[in-house]
Amino acid sequence: MKPKLYPLRKRKSKVNIEQFAKPTKSKDFSSFLRSLPDILVGRDLKSFVSKVKKAHRERRQIIFTYGAHLIKCGLSPLLVDLIKKGFISCLATNGAGVIHDFEIAFCGKTSEDVAENLRKGMFGMAEETGFFINEAARRAYKNDLGLGESLGKLITEKNLRYKNYSPLYWAYKKRIPFCVFVGIGTDIVHQHPWADGASIGFASFKDFHRFKDAVSQLEGGVIINFGSAVIIPEVFLKALNLARNLGFKVKNFTAANFDTYTMYRAYQNIVNRPTEGRGYYFIGHHEIMFPLLYQLLLNP
């Protein structure tokens, strides 16, 4: 017996593109940064922004990783603008991150009411979402691609209406590695009849080695994690260890984590252990902290 599905466009969504952040450049943010006290996190923010700008000027590796919340909070236009302006050389997220990315690219909205749909057994059962993500995984397996590249390629080929809001699309367009790390059973698309574990596992494992290649070039660069509390911190630690094990020098780099409060794995695996206590941790809501970081990076 096959599961019941419904069209994504008919689903009530809590987020749509009319609510999204808008790329802009304010002339006041450079003076704002200088006005911060040279104490505690004020000093940390000044130091961190300076190091990201230096890495950008010197064309060092800048890896940007994130959880799905960054996308569903309407921040993808700012992330896309940073991609366009060359501030990011590799991206990584979890399975939910690319689900929201696809839904926005497909119909300009995302984020369903979980409790309401769960009562009916219809949580996560939008037909197009399940088909598209799983089709990308199958194509990745067939064509020896990572899941991120396969998704970006498929969004491009299908010319999705709102593709310009998609970091997947822009990473593919700019030939920037986009890595997706999937936990089997954690994502709504694993409920769908098209889900194939071998394809999903192959595509995500391919992305792990692509991510390791990016991490191996991190010396003098920056890694920024926005809100992935478990998957990205765990993957980064293993990718870093493997890069060092293979003989790459990855010791002097800048690491920062942004989240609503201190997360154990993010603190240990992004900020503390890899940098031997020299990383940065910034607390605040994504919908405030990411636009703030965006403005600070774009202003001289």
MIDOSE-1310 file (N, C-alpha, C; in nm, 2 decimals, decimal comma, always signed):
residues 300
mkpk	+0,08/-0,12/+0,00/+0,00/+0,00/+0,00/+0,09/+0,13/+0,00; +0,06/+0,22/-0,09/+0,14/+0,34/-0,10/+0,09/+0,45/-0,01; +0,18/+0,53/+0,04/+0,14/+0,64/+0,13/+0,07/+0,75/+0,05; -0,02/+0,82/+0,12/-0,10/+0,93/+0,05/-0,01/+1,05/+0,04
lypl	-0,02/+1,13/-0,07/+0,05/+1,25/-0,09/-0,04/+1,36/-0,13; +0,01/+1,48/-0,14/-0,07/+1,59/-0,18/+0,02/+1,69/-0,25; -0,04/+1,79/-0,33/+0,05/+1,88/-0,40/+0,11/+1,99/-0,30; +0,23/+2,02/-0,32/+0,30/+2,11/-0,23/+0,24/+2,25/-0,23
rkrk	+0,19/+2,30/-0,35/+0,14/+2,43/-0,36/+0,01/+2,45/-0,28; -0,06/+2,34/-0,26/-0,19/+2,34/-0,18/-0,17/+2,34/-0,03; -0,04/+2,31/+0,01/-0,02/+2,30/+0,16/-0,01/+2,44/+0,22; -0,07/+2,46/+0,33/-0,05/+2,58/+0,41/+0,09/+2,59/+0,46
skvn	+0,16/+2,70/+0,43/+0,30/+2,71/+0,47/+0,31/+2,84/+0,56; +0,40/+2,83/+0,66/+0,42/+2,94/+0,75/+0,52/+3,05/+0,70; +0,59/+3,02/+0,60/+0,69/+3,11/+0,55/+0,68/+3,12/+0,40; +0,68/+3,25/+0,35/+0,68/+3,27/+0,20/+0,78/+3,38/+0,17
ieqf	+0,81/+3,40/+0,04/+0,92/+3,48/+0,00/+0,89/+3,63/+0,03; +0,76/+3,67/+0,04/+0,73/+3,81/+0,07/+0,79/+3,85/+0,20; +0,81/+3,76/+0,29/+0,86/+3,79/+0,42/+1,02/+3,79/+0,43; +1,09/+3,75/+0,33/+1,23/+3,73/+0,33/+1,31/+3,86/+0,35
akpt	+1,43/+3,84/+0,41/+1,53/+3,95/+0,42/+1,57/+4,00/+0,28; +1,61/+4,12/+0,27/+1,65/+4,18/+0,14/+1,79/+4,23/+0,14; +1,87/+4,19/+0,05/+2,01/+4,24/+0,04/+2,02/+4,39/+0,03; +2,09/+4,46/+0,11/+2,11/+4,60/+0,10/+2,24/+4,63/+0,17
kskd	+2,29/+4,75/+0,15/+2,42/+4,79/+0,21/+2,40/+4,92/+0,28; +2,41/+4,92/+0,41/+2,40/+5,04/+0,49/+2,53/+5,11/+0,52; +2,54/+5,24/+0,51/+2,66/+5,31/+0,52/+2,70/+5,33/+0,67; +2,62/+5,29/+0,76/+2,64/+5,32/+0,90/+2,70/+5,20/+0,98
fssf	+2,71/+5,08/+0,91/+2,75/+4,97/+0,99/+2,90/+4,96/+1,02; +2,99/+5,02/+0,94/+3,13/+5,03/+0,98/+3,15/+5,11/+1,10; +3,08/+5,22/+1,11/+3,09/+5,30/+1,23/+3,03/+5,23/+1,35; +2,92/+5,16/+1,33/+2,86/+5,08/+1,44/+2,96/+4,98/+1,49
lrsl	+3,04/+4,91/+1,41/+3,13/+4,81/+1,45/+3,24/+4,88/+1,54; +3,29/+4,99/+1,49/+3,40/+5,06/+1,56/+3,35/+5,11/+1,70; +3,21/+5,14/+1,71/+3,16/+5,19/+1,83/+3,14/+5,09/+1,94; +3,15/+4,96/+1,90/+3,14/+4,85/+2,01/+3,26/+4,86/+2,11
pdil	+3,23/+4,82/+2,23/+3,34/+4,82/+2,33/+3,44/+4,71/+2,30; +3,56/+4,74/+2,32/+3,67/+4,64/+2,31/+3,68/+4,55/+2,43; +3,57/+4,50/+2,46/+3,55/+4,41/+2,58/+3,47/+4,29/+2,55; +3,51/+4,17/+2,59/+3,43/+4,05/+2,58/+3,38/+4,03/+2,44
vgrd	+3,25/+4,01/+2,42/+3,20/+3,97/+2,29/+3,21/+4,08/+2,19; +3,20/+4,21/+2,24/+3,23/+4,32/+2,15/+3,36/+4,31/+2,08; +3,46/+4,28/+2,16/+3,60/+4,27/+2,10/+3,60/+4,14/+2,01; +3,54/+4,04/+2,05/+3,53/+3,92/+1,97/+3,47/+3,94/+1,83
lksf	+3,36/+4,02/+1,83/+3,30/+4,04/+1,70/+3,38/+4,12/+1,61; +3,45/+4,23/+1,66/+3,54/+4,31/+1,58/+3,65/+4,22/+1,53; +3,71/+4,14/+1,61/+3,82/+4,05/+1,57/+3,78/+3,95/+1,46; +3,66/+3,89/+1,48/+3,61/+3,79/+1,39/+3,58/+3,85/+1,25
vskv	+3,51/+3,96/+1,25/+3,48/+4,03/+1,12/+3,61/+4,06/+1,05; +3,70/+4,11/+1,12/+3,83/+4,15/+1,06/+3,90/+4,03/+1,00; +3,89/+3,91/+1,06/+3,95/+3,79/+1,01/+3,88/+3,74/+0,89; +3,75/+3,75/+0,89/+3,67/+3,70/+0,77/+3,71/+3,79/+0,65
kkah	+3,71/+3,92/+0,67/+3,74/+4,01/+0,56/+3,88/+3,99/+0,51; +3,98/+3,96/+0,60/+4,12/+3,93/+0,56/+4,12/+3,80/+0,47; +4,05/+3,70/+0,52/+4,04/+3,58/+0,44/+3,98/+3,60/+0,30; +3,88/+3,68/+0,29/+3,82/+3,72/+0,17/+3,91/+3,79/+0,07
rerr	+3,99/+3,89/+0,13/+4,09/+3,96/+0,05/+4,19/+3,87/+0,00; +4,24/+3,78/+0,08/+4,35/+3,69/+0,04/+4,30/+3,57/-0,03; +4,17/+3,56/-0,06/+4,11/+3,45/-0,13/+4,14/+3,31/-0,06; +4,13/+3,32/+0,07/+4,14/+3,19/+0,15/+4,01/+3,12/+0,15
qiif	+4,01/+3,00/+0,20/+3,89/+2,92/+0,21/+3,80/+2,98/+0,32; +3,67/+3,00/+0,28/+3,57/+3,04/+0,37/+3,45/+2,94/+0,36; +3,44/+2,86/+0,46/+3,34/+2,75/+0,46/+3,22/+2,80/+0,55; +3,10/+2,79/+0,49/+2,98/+2,84/+0,56/+2,89/+2,72/+0,57
tyga	+2,86/+2,68/+0,70/+2,77/+2,57/+0,73/+2,65/+2,62/+0,81; +2,54/+2,55/+0,80/+2,42/+2,59/+0,86/+2,31/+2,48/+0,88; +2,22/+2,51/+0,98/+2,11/+2,42/+0,99/+1,99/+2,48/+0,91; +1,88/+2,40/+0,91/+1,77/+2,44/+0,82/+1,70/+2,57/+0,87
hlik	+1,71/+2,61/+1,00/+1,65/+2,72/+1,05/+1,69/+2,85/+0,98; +1,81/+2,86/+0,93/+1,86/+2,97/+0,86/+1,78/+3,00/+0,73; +1,74/+2,89/+0,66/+1,67/+2,91/+0,54/+1,52/+2,94/+0,57; +1,46/+2,87/+0,66/+1,32/+2,89/+0,69/+1,29/+3,02/+0,76
cgls	+1,39/+3,09/+0,81/+1,38/+3,22/+0,86/+1,39/+3,33/+0,76; +1,40/+3,30/+0,63/+1,40/+3,39/+0,52/+1,53/+3,46/+0,50; +1,64/+3,39/+0,53/+1,77/+3,46/+0,52/+1,85/+3,42/+0,39; +1,79/+3,33/+0,31/+1,86/+3,29/+0,19/+1,90/+3,40/+0,10
pllv	+1,82/+3,51/+0,08/+1,87/+3,62/-0,01/+2,01/+3,67/+0,03; +2,03/+3,68/+0,17/+2,16/+3,74/+0,21/+2,27/+3,64/+0,19; +2,24/+3,51/+0,21/+2,34/+3,40/+0,19/+2,37/+3,40/+0,04; +2,27/+3,41/-0,05/+2,30/+3,41/-0,19/+2,38/+3,53/-0,23
dlik	+2,36/+3,64/-0,17/+2,44/+3,76/-0,20/+2,59/+3,74/-0,16; +2,61/+3,68/-0,05/+2,75/+3,65/-0,01/+2,82/+3,55/-0,10; +2,74/+3,46/-0,15/+2,79/+3,37/-0,26/+2,83/+3,44/-0,38; +2,74/+3,53/-0,43/+2,77/+3,61/-0,55/+2,89/+3,70/-0,53
kgfi	+2,91/+3,75/-0,41/+3,02/+3,85/-0,38/+3,15/+3,78/-0,35; +3,15/+3,64/-0,35/+3,28/+3,57/-0,33/+3,32/+3,55/-0,19; +3,23/+3,57/-0,10/+3,26/+3,55/+0,04/+3,26/+3,40/+0,09; +3,21/+3,31/+0,01/+3,19/+3,18/+0,05/+3,25/+3,08/-0,06
scla	+3,34/+2,99/-0,01/+3,40/+2,90/-0,11/+3,35/+2,76/-0,09; +3,27/+2,73/+0,01/+3,21/+2,60/+0,03/+3,09/+2,61/+0,12; +2,98/+2,54/+0,10/+2,87/+2,54/+0,18/+2,83/+2,40/+0,23; +2,77/+2,39/+0,34/+2,72/+2,26/+0,39/+2,60/+2,27/+0,48
tnga	+2,51/+2,18/+0,47/+2,39/+2,18/+0,56/+2,34/+2,04/+0,57; +2,23/+2,02/+0,65/+2,17/+1,89/+0,67/+2,06/+1,87/+0,57; +2,00/+1,75/+0,58/+1,89/+1,72/+0,48/+1,77/+1,82/+0,49; +1,74/+1,86/+0,61/+1,63/+1,96/+0,62/+1,66/+2,09/+0,55
gvih	+1,79/+2,13/+0,55/+1,83/+2,26/+0,49/+1,80/+2,26/+0,34; +1,82/+2,15/+0,27/+1,79/+2,15/+0,13/+1,65/+2,12/+0,10; +1,57/+2,07/+0,19/+1,43/+2,05/+0,17/+1,36/+2,19/+0,17; +1,39/+2,28/+0,26/+1,34/+2,41/+0,26/+1,39/+2,49/+0,14
dfei	+1,52/+2,47/+0,10/+1,57/+2,53/-0,01/+1,49/+2,49/-0,14; +1,46/+2,37/-0,16/+1,39/+2,32/-0,27/+1,25/+2,38/-0,27; +1,18/+2,37/-0,16/+1,04/+2,42/-0,15/+1,03/+2,57/-0,19; +1,12/+2,65/-0,14/+1,12/+2,79/-0,17/+1,15/+2,81/-0,32
afcg	+1,25/+2,74/-0,38/+1,28/+2,75/-0,52/+1,16/+2,70/-0,61; +1,08/+2,61/-0,56/+0,97/+2,55/-0,64/+0,85/+2,64/-0,63; +0,81/+2,68/-0,51/+0,68/+2,76/-0,50/+0,69/+2,88/-0,42; +0,81/+2,92/-0,37/+0,82/+3,05/-0,30/+0,77/+3,04/-0,15
ktse	+0,75/+2,92/-0,10/+0,71/+2,91/+0,04/+0,76/+2,78/+0,10; +0,76/+2,77/+0,23/+0,80/+2,65/+0,30/+0,75/+2,65/+0,45; +0,78/+2,55/+0,52/+0,76/+2,54/+0,66/+0,61/+2,51/+0,69; +0,57/+2,39/+0,70/+0,43/+2,35/+0,73/+0,40/+2,35/+0,88
dvae	+0,27/+2,34/+0,91/+0,23/+2,32/+1,05/+0,24/+2,18/+1,08; +0,35/+2,14/+1,15/+0,38/+2,00/+1,19/+0,27/+1,94/+1,27; +0,23/+2,01/+1,38/+0,13/+1,95/+1,47/-0,01/+1,92/+1,39; -0,05/+2,02/+1,31/-0,18/+2,00/+1,24/-0,17/+1,88/+1,14
nlrk	-0,06/+1,87/+1,06/-0,05/+1,77/+0,96/-0,02/+1,63/+1,02; +0,05/+1,63/+1,14/+0,08/+1,51/+1,21/-0,05/+1,44/+1,25; -0,15/+1,51/+1,30/-0,27/+1,45/+1,34/-0,34/+1,37/+1,23; -0,32/+1,42/+1,11/-0,38/+1,36/+0,99/-0,29/+1,25/+0,93
gmfg	-0,17/+1,24/+0,98/-0,08/+1,15/+0,91/-0,02/+1,20/+0,78; -0,03/+1,33/+0,77/+0,02/+1,39/+0,64/+0,14/+1,49/+0,65; +0,20/+1,48/+0,77/+0,32/+1,56/+0,79/+0,43/+1,52/+0,69; +0,48/+1,62/+0,62/+0,59/+1,59/+0,53/+0,56/+1,52/+0,40
maee	+0,43/+1,51/+0,36/+0,39/+1,43/+0,25/+0,36/+1,51/+0,12; +0,42/+1,63/+0,11/+0,40/+1,70/-0,01/+0,47/+1,62/-0,13; +0,40/+1,60/-0,23/+0,45/+1,51/-0,34/+0,58/+1,56/-0,40; +0,58/+1,68/-0,44/+0,69/+1,74/-0,52/+0,82/+1,74/-0,44
tgff	+0,81/+1,77/-0,31/+0,93/+1,77/-0,22/+0,99/+1,63/-0,22; +0,91/+1,53/-0,19/+0,96/+1,39/-0,19/+1,02/+1,34/-0,32; +0,95/+1,37/-0,43/+1,00/+1,33/-0,56/+1,13/+1,39/-0,59; +1,14/+1,53/-0,58/+1,25/+1,60/-0,63/+1,38/+1,57/-0,55
inea	+1,37/+1,57/-0,42/+1,49/+1,54/-0,34/+1,54/+1,40/-0,37; +1,45/+1,30/-0,37/+1,49/+1,16/-0,40/+1,53/+1,14/-0,54; +1,48/+1,21/-0,63/+1,52/+1,20/-0,77/+1,67/+1,25/-0,78; +1,70/+1,36/-0,71/+1,83/+1,41/-0,71/+1,93/+1,31/-0,65
arra	+1,89/+1,24/-0,55/+1,97/+1,14/-0,49/+2,00/+1,02/-0,59; +1,89/+0,98/-0,66/+1,91/+0,88/-0,76/+2,00/+0,92/-0,87; +1,99/+1,04/-0,91/+2,08/+1,09/-1,02/+2,22/+1,11/-0,97; +2,24/+1,14/-0,84/+2,37/+1,15/-0,79/+2,44/+1,01/-0,79
yknd	+2,36/+0,91/-0,75/+2,42/+0,77/-0,75/+2,45/+0,73/-0,89; +2,37/+0,76/-0,99/+2,39/+0,72/-1,12/+2,51/+0,79/-1,19; +2,53/+0,92/-1,15/+2,63/+1,00/-1,22/+2,75/+1,04/-1,13; +2,76/+0,97/-1,02/+2,88/+0,98/-0,93/+2,89/+1,13/-0,88
lglg	+2,78/+1,18/-0,83/+2,78/+1,32/-0,78/+2,75/+1,32/-0,63; +2,78/+1,43/-0,56/+2,73/+1,45/-0,43/+2,59/+1,50/-0,44; +2,52/+1,49/-0,32/+2,38/+1,53/-0,32/+2,36/+1,68/-0,35; +2,45/+1,76/-0,29/+2,43/+1,90/-0,31/+2,45/+1,94/-0,46
eslg	+2,55/+1,89/-0,52/+2,57/+1,92/-0,67/+2,45/+1,87/-0,75; +2,40/+1,75/-0,72/+2,29/+1,69/-0,79/+2,17/+1,78/-0,78; +2,14/+1,82/-0,66/+2,02/+1,91/-0,63/+2,04/+2,04/-0,71; +2,15/+2,11/-0,70/+2,18/+2,23/-0,77/+2,16/+2,21/-0,92
klit	+2,21/+2,10/-0,97/+2,20/+2,07/-1,12/+2,05/+2,05/-1,16; +1,97/+1,98/-1,07/+1,83/+1,96/-1,11/+1,75/+2,08/-1,10; +1,78/+2,17/-1,00/+1,71/+2,29/-0,99/+1,73/+2,38/-1,11; +1,86/+2,38/-1,16/+1,89/+2,45/-1,28/+1,82/+2,39/-1,40
eknl	+1,83/+2,26/-1,42/+1,77/+2,20/-1,54/+1,62/+2,22/-1,54; +1,55/+2,21/-1,43/+1,41/+2,23/-1,42/+1,36/+2,38/-1,42; +1,46/+2,46/-1,41/+1,44/+2,61/-1,41/+1,33/+2,65/-1,32; +1,34/+2,61/-1,19/+1,24/+2,64/-1,09/+1,22/+2,79/-1,08
rykn	+1,09/+2,82/-1,06/+1,05/+2,96/-1,07/+1,12/+3,05/-0,98; +1,14/+3,01/-0,86/+1,21/+3,10/-0,75/+1,35/+3,05/-0,72; +1,42/+3,00/-0,83/+1,55/+2,95/-0,81/+1,65/+3,05/-0,76; +1,63/+3,18/-0,78/+1,72/+3,28/-0,74/+1,73/+3,30/-0,59
yspl	+1,63/+3,24/-0,52/+1,64/+3,24/-0,37/+1,71/+3,12/-0,32; +1,76/+3,03/-0,40/+1,82/+2,90/-0,36/+1,97/+2,91/-0,36; +2,03/+2,89/-0,24/+2,18/+2,87/-0,23/+2,23/+2,75/-0,31; +2,15/+2,64/-0,31/+2,18/+2,53/-0,39/+2,21/+2,57/-0,54
yway	+2,11/+2,64/-0,59/+2,12/+2,69/-0,73/+2,24/+2,78/-0,75; +2,27/+2,87/-0,66/+2,38/+2,97/-0,68/+2,51/+2,90/-0,66; +2,52/+2,80/-0,57/+2,64/+2,73/-0,55/+2,68/+2,65/-0,68; +2,58/+2,59/-0,74/+2,60/+2,51/-0,86/+2,64/+2,61/-0,97
kkri	+2,57/+2,72/-0,98/+2,60/+2,82/-1,09/+2,74/+2,88/-1,08; +2,79/+2,90/-0,95/+2,92/+2,96/-0,93/+3,03/+2,85/-0,91; +2,99/+2,72/-0,93/+3,08/+2,61/-0,91/+3,15/+2,60/-0,78; +3,07/+2,63/-0,67/+3,11/+2,62/-0,53/+3,06/+2,49/-0,47
pfcv	+3,15/+2,41/-0,41/+3,10/+2,29/-0,34/+2,99/+2,31/-0,24; +2,88/+2,23/-0,26/+2,77/+2,24/-0,16/+2,75/+2,10/-0,11; +2,77/+2,07/+0,02/+2,77/+1,94/+0,07/+2,64/+1,92/+0,16; +2,58/+1,81/+0,15/+2,46/+1,78/+0,23/+2,48/+1,65/+0,31
fvgi	+2,46/+1,66/+0,44/+2,48/+1,55/+0,53/+2,35/+1,50/+0,58; +2,31/+1,38/+0,54/+2,18/+1,33/+0,57/+2,18/+1,23/+0,68; +2,09/+1,24/+0,78/+2,07/+1,13/+0,88/+1,95/+1,05/+0,83; +1,97/+0,92/+0,80/+1,86/+0,84/+0,74/+1,75/+0,84/+0,85
gtdi	+1,63/+0,87/+0,80/+1,51/+0,87/+0,89/+1,48/+1,00/+0,95; +1,57/+1,10/+0,94/+1,55/+1,23/+1,00/+1,46/+1,33/+0,91; +1,45/+1,30/+0,78/+1,39/+1,40/+0,69/+1,26/+1,34/+0,64; +1,17/+1,44/+0,61/+1,04/+1,40/+0,56/+1,04/+1,32/+0,43
vhqh	+1,14/+1,34/+0,35/+1,15/+1,28/+0,22/+1,18/+1,13/+0,23; +1,22/+1,08/+0,35/+1,25/+0,94/+0,37/+1,12/+0,86/+0,38; +1,01/+0,93/+0,40/+0,88/+0,86/+0,41/+0,82/+0,83/+0,27; +0,87/+0,89/+0,17/+0,81/+0,89/+0,04/+0,85/+0,76/-0,04
pwad	+0,76/+0,72/-0,13/+0,78/+0,59/-0,20/+0,91/+0,59/-0,29; +0,96/+0,71/-0,32/+1,08/+0,72/-0,41/+1,21/+0,71/-0,34; +1,20/+0,71/-0,20/+1,33/+0,72/-0,12/+1,41/+0,59/-0,14; +1,53/+0,60/-0,17/+1,62/+0,49/-0,19/+1,75/+0,50/-0,10
gasi	+1,76/+0,42/+0,00/+1,87/+0,44/+0,10/+2,00/+0,43/+0,04; +2,02/+0,34/-0,06/+2,16/+0,33/-0,12/+2,19/+0,46/-0,19; +2,10/+0,52/-0,26/+2,13/+0,65/-0,34/+2,15/+0,76/-0,24; +2,07/+0,77/-0,14/+2,09/+0,88/-0,04/+2,22/+0,86/+0,03
gfas	+2,25/+0,74/+0,08/+2,38/+0,72/+0,15/+2,50/+0,75/+0,06; +2,49/+0,70/-0,07/+2,60/+0,73/-0,16/+2,63/+0,88/-0,18; +2,52/+0,95/-0,21/+2,53/+1,09/-0,24/+2,58/+1,17/-0,12; +2,53/+1,14/+0,00/+2,58/+1,21/+0,12/+2,72/+1,18/+0,15
fkdf	+2,76/+1,05/+0,13/+2,90/+1,01/+0,16/+3,00/+1,07/+0,06; +2,95/+1,09/-0,06/+3,03/+1,16/-0,16/+3,06/+1,30/-0,12; +2,95/+1,37/-0,06/+2,97/+1,50/-0,01/+3,06/+1,51/+0,11; +3,06/+1,40/+0,19/+3,16/+1,40/+0,30/+3,30/+1,42/+0,25
hrfk	+3,34/+1,34/+0,15/+3,47/+1,35/+0,10/+3,50/+1,48/+0,03; +3,39/+1,54/-0,03/+3,41/+1,67/-0,09/+3,43/+1,78/+0,02; +3,36/+1,76/+0,13/+3,38/+1,85/+0,24/+3,52/+1,84/+0,30; +3,56/+1,71/+0,31/+3,70/+1,69/+0,36/+3,80/+1,76/+0,27
davs	+3,78/+1,76/+0,14/+3,87/+1,83/+0,05/+3,87/+1,98/+0,08; +3,75/+2,04/+0,10/+3,75/+2,18/+0,13/+3,81/+2,21/+0,27; +3,79/+2,13/+0,37/+3,85/+2,15/+0,50/+4,01/+2,13/+0,49; +4,05/+2,05/+0,40/+4,20/+2,03/+0,39/+4,27/+2,16/+0,34
qleg	+4,19/+2,25/+0,29/+4,25/+2,38/+0,24/+4,21/+2,50/+0,33; +4,18/+2,47/+0,45/+4,13/+2,57/+0,55/+4,24/+2,65/+0,62; +4,36/+2,61/+0,60/+4,47/+2,69/+0,67/+4,46/+2,83/+0,62; +4,46/+2,92/+0,72/+4,45/+3,06/+0,70/+4,31/+3,11/+0,66
gvii	+4,21/+3,02/+0,66/+4,08/+3,05/+0,63/+3,98/+3,06/+0,74; +3,85/+3,04/+0,71/+3,75/+3,06/+0,81/+3,64/+2,95/+0,79; +3,59/+2,90/+0,90/+3,46/+2,82/+0,90/+3,36/+2,89/+0,99; +3,24/+2,91/+0,94/+3,13/+2,97/+1,01/+3,02/+2,87/+1,02
nfgs	+2,97/+2,84/+1,14/+2,85/+2,75/+1,15/+2,73/+2,83/+1,21; +2,62/+2,83/+1,14/+2,50/+2,89/+1,18/+2,39/+2,79/+1,22; +2,39/+2,75/+1,34/+2,27/+2,68/+1,39/+2,27/+2,53/+1,38; +2,36/+2,47/+1,32/+2,36/+2,32/+1,32/+2,42/+2,28/+1,45
avii	+2,34/+2,21/+1,53/+2,38/+2,18/+1,67/+2,45/+2,04/+1,68; +2,42/+1,95/+1,58/+2,47/+1,82/+1,59/+2,55/+1,77/+1,47; +2,47/+1,77/+1,36/+2,53/+1,70/+1,24/+2,65/+1,77/+1,18; +2,65/+1,90/+1,16/+2,77/+1,97/+1,10/+2,88/+1,97/+1,20
pevf	+2,87/+1,99/+1,33/+2,98/+1,98/+1,42/+3,05/+1,85/+1,42; +2,97/+1,74/+1,41/+3,02/+1,61/+1,41/+3,10/+1,58/+1,28; +3,04/+1,62/+1,17/+3,10/+1,59/+1,04/+3,23/+1,68/+1,02; +3,22/+1,80/+1,07/+3,34/+1,88/+1,06/+3,46/+1,82/+1,13
lkal	+3,44/+1,78/+1,25/+3,54/+1,72/+1,33/+3,61/+1,60/+1,26; +3,53/+1,51/+1,20/+3,58/+1,40/+1,13/+3,65/+1,44/+1,00; +3,60/+1,54/+0,93/+3,66/+1,59/+0,81/+3,80/+1,65/+0,84; +3,80/+1,73/+0,95/+3,93/+1,79/+0,99/+4,03/+1,69/+1,03
nlar	+3,99/+1,59/+1,11/+4,08/+1,48/+1,15/+4,14/+1,41/+1,03; +4,05/+1,37/+0,93/+4,09/+1,30/+0,82/+4,19/+1,38/+0,73; +4,16/+1,51/+0,72/+4,25/+1,60/+0,64/+4,39/+1,60/+0,70; +4,39/+1,61/+0,84/+4,52/+1,61/+0,91/+4,59/+1,48/+0,90
nlgf	+4,51/+1,37/+0,91/+4,56/+1,23/+0,90/+4,63/+1,21/+0,76; +4,57/+1,27/+0,66/+4,63/+1,26/+0,52/+4,75/+1,35/+0,49; +4,78/+1,43/+0,59/+4,91/+1,51/+0,58/+4,89/+1,66/+0,55; +4,76/+1,70/+0,54/+4,74/+1,84/+0,52/+4,76/+1,93/+0,64
kvkn	+4,82/+2,04/+0,62/+4,84/+2,14/+0,73/+4,71/+2,22/+0,75; +4,63/+2,19/+0,86/+4,51/+2,26/+0,89/+4,51/+2,29/+1,03; +4,58/+2,40/+1,07/+4,60/+2,43/+1,21/+4,56/+2,57/+1,24; +4,60/+2,67/+1,16/+4,58/+2,81/+1,19/+4,46/+2,86/+1,10
ftaa	+4,34/+2,85/+1,16/+4,23/+2,90/+1,09/+4,13/+2,96/+1,19; +4,03/+3,03/+1,14/+3,93/+3,10/+1,23/+3,80/+3,02/+1,23; +3,75/+2,99/+1,35/+3,62/+2,92/+1,36/+3,52/+2,99/+1,44; +3,40/+3,00/+1,40/+3,29/+3,07/+1,47/+3,16/+2,99/+1,47
nfdt	+3,09/+3,00/+1,58/+2,95/+2,94/+1,58/+2,85/+3,04/+1,62; +2,74/+3,05/+1,55/+2,63/+3,14/+1,59/+2,51/+3,05/+1,62; +2,45/+3,07/+1,74/+2,33/+3,00/+1,77/+2,25/+3,08/+1,88; +2,13/+3,03/+1,91/+2,05/+3,10/+2,01/+2,10/+3,08/+2,16
ytmy	+2,17/+2,97/+2,18/+2,24/+2,95/+2,31/+2,35/+2,85/+2,28; +2,43/+2,83/+2,39/+2,55/+2,74/+2,37/+2,51/+2,60/+2,35; +2,56/+2,54/+2,24/+2,53/+2,39/+2,22/+2,67/+2,32/+2,24; +2,66/+2,20/+2,31/+2,78/+2,13/+2,35/+2,86/+2,09/+2,23
rayq	+2,80/+2,03/+2,13/+2,88/+1,98/+2,02/+2,94/+2,09/+1,93; +2,86/+2,19/+1,91/+2,90/+2,31/+1,83/+3,02/+2,38/+1,90; +3,00/+2,39/+2,03/+3,11/+2,46/+2,11/+3,24/+2,38/+2,10; +3,23/+2,25/+2,13/+3,35/+2,16/+2,13/+3,41/+2,14/+1,99
nivn	+3,32/+2,10/+1,89/+3,37/+2,05/+1,77/+3,40/+2,16/+1,66; +3,34/+2,28/+1,68/+3,36/+2,39/+1,58/+3,46/+2,49/+1,65; +3,43/+2,53/+1,77/+3,49/+2,64/+1,83/+3,62/+2,61/+1,91; +3,61/+2,50/+2,00/+3,71/+2,48/+2,10/+3,82/+2,38/+2,06
rpte	+3,78/+2,26/+2,03/+3,88/+2,16/+2,00/+3,97/+2,19/+1,88; +3,91/+2,22/+1,76/+3,99/+2,24/+1,64/+4,08/+2,36/+1,65; +4,04/+2,46/+1,73/+4,13/+2,58/+1,74/+4,20/+2,59/+1,87; +4,19/+2,49/+1,95/+4,26/+2,48/+2,08/+4,22/+2,60/+2,16
grgy	+4,09/+2,63/+2,16/+4,03/+2,73/+2,25/+4,03/+2,87/+2,20; +4,07/+2,89/+2,07/+4,08/+3,02/+2,01/+3,96/+3,06/+1,92; +3,85/+2,98/+1,92/+3,74/+3,01/+1,83/+3,64/+3,11/+1,90; +3,54/+3,14/+1,82/+3,44/+3,24/+1,87/+3,30/+3,18/+1,88
yfig	+3,22/+3,22/+1,97/+3,08/+3,18/+1,99/+3,00/+3,30/+2,01; +2,90/+3,32/+1,92/+2,81/+3,43/+1,93/+2,67/+3,39/+1,95; +2,60/+3,45/+2,05/+2,46/+3,41/+2,09/+2,36/+3,51/+2,04; +2,26/+3,46/+1,98/+2,15/+3,55/+1,93/+2,06/+3,48/+1,82
hhei	+1,95/+3,53/+1,80/+1,86/+3,47/+1,70/+1,91/+3,49/+1,56; +1,90/+3,39/+1,48/+1,95/+3,39/+1,34/+1,90/+3,51/+1,26; +1,77/+3,54/+1,27/+1,70/+3,64/+1,19/+1,75/+3,78/+1,23; +1,83/+3,79/+1,34/+1,90/+3,92/+1,37/+2,05/+3,91/+1,35
mfpl	+2,11/+3,79/+1,39/+2,25/+3,78/+1,39/+2,31/+3,77/+1,24; +2,24/+3,70/+1,16/+2,29/+3,68/+1,02/+2,28/+3,81/+0,94; +2,17/+3,88/+0,95/+2,17/+4,02/+0,88/+2,28/+4,11/+0,94; +2,30/+4,10/+1,07/+2,41/+4,18/+1,13/+2,54/+4,15/+1,07
lyql	+2,57/+4,02/+1,07/+2,70/+3,97/+1,01/+2,71/+4,01/+0,86; +2,61/+3,99/+0,79/+2,60/+4,03/+0,65/+2,64/+4,18/+0,63; +2,58/+4,27/+0,71/+2,61/+4,41/+0,69/+2,76/+4,44/+0,73; +2,80/+4,38/+0,84/+2,94/+4,40/+0,89/+3,04/+4,36/+0,79
llnp	+3,01/+4,25/+0,71/+3,11/+4,20/+0,61/+3,11/+4,29/+0,49; +3,00/+4,34/+0,45/+2,99/+4,42/+0,33/+3,03/+4,56/+0,34; +3,03/+4,61/+0,46/+3,07/+4,75/+0,48/+3,22/+4,76/+0,51; +3,29/+4,86/+0,46/+3,44/+4,87/+0,47/+3,48/+4,90/+0,62
